Structure formats: C-alpha cells, structure tokens
Amino acid sequence: MVSTGSTTASAGSTTGGSTPADTFTRAELEEFWGRWQEANRVAERDQDWGPLADFYAEDATYGWMYTPDEHFMAVGREEIRRYALGTEMAGLDGWHYDYMATVMDEKTGMVVGFWKQKAGITDDATGEEYQILGIGGSWFGVGRGPEGLHLAWQRDWFDLGSTAHTFLAILKSGKAPQGLQDRMSLNGMEQPGHYRLRDLPSSVWPPPVEAGRFVTQGAAHTAQETPA
C-alpha cells in the first residue's frame, strides 16, 4: 500500500494534498533542479544510480509504463533505490540521459525534463552513439519536507518500440556488453516492481494529478452508455 503521508502535504506530495503555505519560488526550484542534474552526472560517471534516491521523499512513488498491462512502480525511497535506480538500470552501464529542455512551474511544484537516452557505444555506420529515438522524459512533483525540497513523485515515458530497436541494433553489432545481453534475456513481469495494471500499488498518473487537483481543461462531454 502507498503511504498516506501528511494530510497537509505539498502540491507535489504522493497524497496530492496542497495548502497555501506549500508554495515554491523559481529560485529554489532552479537550485534544486541544478543539484539534481549534477547528481545525475555523478551517477553516470560512477555508474551508480543508487545515491539519487536520497532526493526522494520517504513515501515517494516512481513509475512508468512498458505496455498497457505491464507497468513498473516503486513505492517509497528504498524501493526507488533498489528497483528504479538498481535492478531497472542493470545492463545500462555507460548510458546517459542528457536533459535537452526543462519546463518548470513554481505554482504547482512540477518539473518536466526532456531527455535523449544514449548508449555510450559508437555505431560504426554513423560514427555516433547509439541512442533511443523519440522523445523521452521525466515528470517530477516537488514537495517540501523538514530538510527542504524533495521529489514526491516521478513518472517517466519513452518509446518502447524504439528502445527495442536500439537494443537489437547494438546486439547485432557485436558491441553489446554482457550486462545488456543479460538484461534482454529477462522476463519483464518476473522482475521486482513490475505489475499488471490492476495490481499497481500507485496510480499510472501521479496521485495528485489523478485526484484532479491540477485540471486545466475538463471533458467537453461525458461518456454515454450504449443502450443494451
């Protein structure tokens, strides 16, 4: 079960609560984001993503979708450390995620980062790194805790078809490291943190968004039932 946390959580909380006091300045969001990006560079250099978990709230959720009925979800800082930043990164040593653009909203405490996912392996045909085409990114909800700002939730997206294409191209080139080969041989649904849609421990959309706290345009029409 997802921790309910505080009933007066910030707009970025996993509970979806929001109070007038939980506001952010542009400067503090930019400072937090700068530290996050620097920590990412260190993680890529050291090939150890685990320390990034310290940026997350104790009850944070982090997820993404592989297919409509296969999802990844980590609930809580330590699951994020072990699974999202651990087992899910297996075989991706040397890969890097370069943020190409960032959209930041201090009113909601949300940050969206758009990244290119590159393998750190050269494609001899082009002389450039293999990369996963299509637009990938991360959507973050920032919260405020006793020690300052933290990530209350994160949801990622990427092109699964393009990912498979790039993995196979690296494999066919003969340059796939053993770790990547091992990753490609795994059964996804048998891995920790993988769920069928009906079994997800948190919502596909971030909880406060799913709760309707940030709706900017509602549906023009409601669904009509089909007569029997």
C-alpha positions as CSV (number, residue, x, y, z in Angstrom):
1,M,0.0,0.0,0.0
2,V,1.1,3.6,-0.7
3,S,1.9,5.5,2.5
4,T,-0.7,8.2,3.1
5,G,1.9,10.7,4.5
6,S,0.8,14.0,5.9
7,T,-2.7,15.3,5.3
8,T,-1.2,18.8,4.6
9,A,1.3,17.7,2.1
10,S,2.6,20.0,-0.7
11,A,1.3,20.0,-4.2
12,G,3.9,17.5,-5.1
13,S,3.1,15.0,-2.4
14,T,2.2,11.4,-3.0
15,T,-1.1,12.2,-1.2
16,G,-2.0,15.0,-3.5
17,G,-2.7,17.5,-0.7
18,S,-1.9,21.1,-1.2
19,T,-2.0,24.1,1.1
20,P,-1.5,27.8,0.5
21,A,1.7,27.6,2.6
22,D,3.2,25.0,0.3
23,T,4.5,27.3,-2.4
24,F,7.8,27.5,-4.2
25,T,9.9,30.3,-5.6
26,R,11.5,30.0,-9.0
27,A,14.9,30.4,-7.5
28,E,14.6,27.5,-5.0
29,L,13.2,25.2,-7.7
30,E,16.1,26.1,-10.1
31,E,18.6,25.5,-7.3
32,F,17.1,22.1,-6.5
33,W,17.0,21.2,-10.2
34,G,20.6,22.2,-10.6
35,R,21.6,19.9,-7.7
36,W,19.5,17.1,-9.3
37,Q,21.2,17.4,-12.6
38,E,24.7,17.5,-11.1
39,A,23.9,14.3,-9.1
40,N,22.8,12.7,-12.4
41,R,26.2,13.5,-14.0
42,V,27.9,12.0,-10.9
43,A,25.7,8.8,-11.1
44,E,26.6,8.4,-14.8
45,R,30.3,8.9,-14.2
46,D,30.3,6.4,-11.3
47,Q,27.8,4.1,-13.0
48,D,25.9,4.0,-9.7
49,W,22.4,5.5,-9.7
50,G,21.5,4.5,-6.1
51,P,22.6,7.7,-4.4
52,L,19.9,9.6,-6.4
53,A,17.3,8.0,-4.1
54,D,18.3,10.5,-1.4
55,F,16.5,13.2,-3.4
56,Y,13.1,11.4,-3.0
57,A,10.6,11.7,-0.1
58,E,10.4,8.6,2.1
59,D,6.9,7.8,0.6
60,A,7.6,8.9,-3.0
61,T,6.4,6.9,-6.0
62,Y,8.2,6.4,-9.2
63,G,6.8,4.6,-12.2
64,W,6.5,4.2,-16.0
65,M,4.6,2.1,-18.5
66,Y,6.1,-0.6,-20.7
67,T,2.8,-1.7,-22.2
68,P,-0.8,-1.1,-21.3
69,D,-0.7,-4.1,-19.0
70,E,2.9,-4.1,-17.9
71,H,4.0,-1.3,-15.6
72,F,6.9,-0.5,-13.3
73,M,6.2,1.1,-9.9
74,A,8.5,1.7,-7.0
75,V,6.8,2.8,-3.8
76,G,9.0,4.5,-1.1
77,R,12.6,5.8,-1.2
78,E,14.2,2.4,-0.6
79,E,12.2,0.7,-3.4
80,I,13.2,3.5,-5.7
81,R,16.9,2.9,-4.7
82,R,16.7,-0.9,-5.1
83,Y,14.5,-1.2,-8.1
84,A,14.1,2.0,-10.2
85,L,17.7,3.0,-9.7
86,G,19.0,-0.5,-9.2
87,T,17.6,-3.5,-11.0
88,E,15.9,-1.4,-13.7
89,M,19.3,0.1,-14.6
90,A,21.1,-3.2,-14.8
91,G,23.0,-3.6,-18.1
92,L,22.9,0.2,-18.8
93,D,26.4,1.0,-17.6
94,G,27.7,3.8,-19.7
95,W,24.3,5.0,-20.8
96,H,23.5,8.7,-20.2
97,Y,20.3,10.7,-20.2
98,D,21.0,14.3,-21.4
99,Y,18.3,16.8,-20.5
100,M,17.6,18.7,-23.7
101,A,14.9,21.0,-22.2
102,T,13.2,21.6,-18.9
103,V,9.8,23.1,-18.1
104,M,9.3,24.3,-14.6
105,D,6.2,25.6,-12.8
106,E,6.7,27.1,-9.3
107,K,3.0,27.4,-8.8
108,T,2.4,23.6,-8.9
109,G,5.9,22.5,-7.9
110,M,6.2,20.4,-11.1
111,V,9.2,20.0,-13.3
112,V,9.3,18.2,-16.7
113,G,12.7,17.2,-18.1
114,F,13.0,16.0,-21.7
115,W,16.0,13.8,-22.3
116,K,17.9,11.9,-25.0
117,Q,18.9,8.4,-24.0
118,K,22.3,7.5,-25.4
119,A,24.2,4.3,-25.0
120,G,27.8,5.4,-24.8
121,I,28.5,2.9,-27.6
122,T,29.5,4.0,-31.1
123,D,27.5,2.9,-34.1
124,D,30.3,2.3,-36.7
125,A,27.8,3.0,-39.5
126,T,27.3,6.6,-38.4
127,G,30.2,7.3,-36.1
128,E,27.7,8.5,-33.5
129,E,26.4,6.9,-30.3
130,Y,23.5,4.6,-30.4
131,Q,20.5,6.3,-29.0
132,I,16.9,5.6,-28.4
133,L,14.9,7.8,-30.9
134,G,11.7,9.6,-30.0
135,I,11.1,11.9,-27.1
136,G,11.8,10.6,-23.6
137,G,11.3,12.4,-20.4
138,S,10.6,12.6,-16.7
139,W,7.7,14.4,-14.9
140,F,8.5,15.3,-11.3
141,G,6.4,16.6,-8.4
142,V,8.5,18.5,-5.9
143,G,7.5,18.6,-2.3
144,R,8.7,20.3,0.8
145,G,9.9,18.4,3.9
146,P,11.7,19.1,7.1
147,E,15.1,19.1,5.3
148,G,14.0,21.1,2.3
149,L,12.8,20.2,-1.1
150,H,12.5,16.6,-2.3
151,L,10.9,14.6,-5.1
152,A,7.4,13.5,-4.0
153,W,6.7,11.5,-7.3
154,Q,8.2,10.9,-10.7
155,R,6.7,9.4,-13.9
156,D,8.8,8.6,-16.9
157,W,7.9,8.0,-20.6
158,F,9.8,6.7,-23.5
159,D,9.3,4.9,-26.9
160,L,9.4,1.1,-26.1
161,G,9.5,0.2,-29.8
162,S,12.5,2.5,-30.4
163,T,14.1,1.1,-27.3
164,A,13.8,-2.5,-28.5
165,H,15.1,-1.4,-31.9
166,T,18.2,0.2,-30.5
167,F,18.9,-2.7,-28.1
168,L,18.7,-5.2,-31.0
169,A,20.9,-3.0,-33.2
170,I,23.6,-2.9,-30.5
171,L,23.3,-6.7,-30.1
172,K,23.6,-7.3,-33.9
173,S,26.7,-5.0,-33.9
174,G,28.5,-7.3,-31.6
175,K,29.1,-4.5,-29.2
176,A,26.5,-5.3,-26.6
177,P,28.2,-5.8,-23.2
178,Q,27.3,-8.9,-21.3
179,G,25.1,-6.9,-18.9
180,L,22.9,-5.6,-21.7
181,Q,22.7,-9.1,-23.1
182,D,21.6,-10.4,-19.7
183,R,19.0,-7.7,-19.4
184,M,17.5,-8.5,-22.8
185,S,17.1,-12.2,-21.8
186,L,14.9,-11.4,-18.7
187,N,11.2,-11.9,-18.4
188,G,9.9,-8.4,-17.6
189,M,6.9,-9.5,-15.5
190,E,9.2,-11.6,-13.3
191,Q,11.3,-8.6,-12.3
192,P,10.7,-6.7,-9.0
193,G,8.4,-3.7,-9.3
194,H,6.6,-4.9,-12.4
195,Y,2.8,-5.1,-12.2
196,R,-0.2,-5.7,-14.2
197,L,-2.4,-2.6,-14.4
198,R,-5.0,-3.9,-12.0
199,D,-2.3,-4.7,-9.4
200,L,-0.4,-1.4,-9.4
201,P,0.3,0.0,-5.9
202,S,0.1,3.6,-7.1
203,S,-1.7,5.2,-10.0
204,V,-0.3,5.4,-13.5
205,W,-0.8,9.2,-13.4
206,P,0.8,10.9,-10.4
207,P,-1.6,10.6,-7.4
208,P,-2.3,14.4,-7.0
209,V,-2.9,14.7,-10.8
210,E,-5.1,11.6,-10.8
211,A,-7.1,13.1,-8.0
212,G,-7.9,16.1,-10.2
213,R,-6.0,18.8,-8.3
214,F,-4.5,20.3,-11.3
215,V,-7.1,20.0,-14.0
216,T,-6.9,22.9,-16.5
217,Q,-9.5,21.7,-19.0
218,G,-12.2,19.3,-18.2
219,A,-14.0,17.0,-20.7
220,A,-16.5,18.7,-23.0
221,H,-18.8,15.7,-22.9
222,T,-19.3,12.8,-20.6
223,A,-19.3,9.3,-21.9
224,Q,-22.7,7.9,-22.9
225,E,-23.7,4.4,-22.1
226,T,-24.6,2.3,-25.1
227,P,-28.2,1.0,-24.9
228,A,-28.4,-2.7,-24.3
